[in-house]
Amino acid sequence: MNSARKSKLKLKQHPPRNPMVVPARQRKAGSHRRTKKSERQAQQRALRKALQA
C-alpha cells in the first residue's frame, strides 16, 4: 500500500512582489531634467538663430 501512495511536492513560497515597482521601472523614474540630446538640439537652434540675426 505504501508504494501506491503519491508523495506531495512542497514548494517554497516567495513573498509577494511590490506592485508599485513595475510601473516605476517602466517609466524609468529618473531625474526631471532635459536629456542631453534635447540640450544639444536647443543649443543648435540657438546658434542658428544667433547666426541669422
VOPAGU-2260 file (C-alpha; in pm, 1 decimal, decimal comma):
REM VOPAGU-2260
SITE   aa  ch    i         X         Y         Z
SITE  MET   A    0       0,0       0,0       0,0
SITE  ASN   A    1     275,6     245,7      80,9
SITE  SER   A    2     430,1     226,8    -264,0
SITE  ALA   A    3      96,3     317,3    -425,4
SITE  ARG   A    4      61,6     645,1    -233,7
SITE  LYS   A    5     164,5     963,7    -409,1
SITE  SER   A    6     401,3    1195,3    -231,4
SITE  LYS   A    7     326,3    1567,1    -238,8
SITE  LEU   A    8     592,7    1807,0    -357,7
SITE  LYS   A    9     631,0    2108,0    -129,6
SITE  LEU   A   10     739,2    2430,3    -298,6
SITE  LYS   A   11     888,3    2722,9    -113,2
SITE  GLN   A   12     661,6    3028,3    -138,3
SITE  HIS   A   13     821,5    3362,8    -216,3
SITE  PRO   A   14     692,5    3681,1     -55,0
SITE  PRO   A   15     453,3    3883,8    -274,9
SITE  ARG   A   16     614,1    4138,5    -504,1
SITE  ASN   A   17     568,1    4510,7    -458,6
SITE  PRO   A   18     306,2    4615,7    -719,6
SITE  MET   A   19     441,8    4973,1    -735,4
SITE  VAL   A   20     789,2    4876,5    -856,4
SITE  VAL   A   21     695,0    4763,8   -1207,1
SITE  PRO   A   22     522,7    5089,4   -1316,2
SITE  ALA   A   23     806,8    5294,4   -1168,7
SITE  ARG   A   24    1067,2    5095,8   -1360,5
SITE  GLN   A   25     868,6    5118,2   -1682,3
SITE  ARG   A   26     857,2    5497,9   -1650,1
SITE  LYS   A   27    1232,5    5492,6   -1594,5
SITE  ALA   A   28    1162,7    5702,4   -1281,5
SITE  GLY   A   29    1461,8    5928,9   -1341,2
SITE  SER   A   30    1553,9    6290,2   -1286,0
SITE  HIS   A   31    1330,5    6566,0   -1419,0
SITE  ARG   A   32    1589,5    6722,4   -1644,9
SITE  ARG   A   33    1618,8    6758,8   -2016,8
SITE  THR   A   34    1807,6    6483,0   -2189,9
SITE  LYS   A   35    2149,6    6556,8   -2333,8
SITE  LYS   A   36    2006,7    6510,4   -2681,5
SITE  SER   A   37    1741,1    6776,6   -2627,7
SITE  GLU   A   38    2000,3    7014,0   -2479,6
SITE  ARG   A   39    2222,0    6970,5   -2788,2
SITE  GLN   A   40    1925,9    7036,8   -3016,5
SITE  ALA   A   41    1837,0    7351,0   -2820,9
SITE  GLN   A   42    2196,2    7473,9   -2848,7
SITE  GLN   A   43    2195,9    7410,3   -3224,2
SITE  ARG   A   44    1868,7    7603,0   -3263,7
SITE  ALA   A   45    2004,8    7891,9   -3056,0
SITE  LEU   A   46    2323,1    7900,0   -3266,1
SITE  ARG   A   47    2129,8    7902,6   -3594,2
SITE  LYS   A   48    1903,1    8176,5   -3460,5
SITE  ALA   A   49    2205,6    8384,1   -3349,8
SITE  LEU   A   50    2377,5    8343,2   -3688,7
SITE  GLN   A   51    2066,1    8451,5   -3880,3
SITE  ALA   A   52    2011,5    8764,7   -3668,6
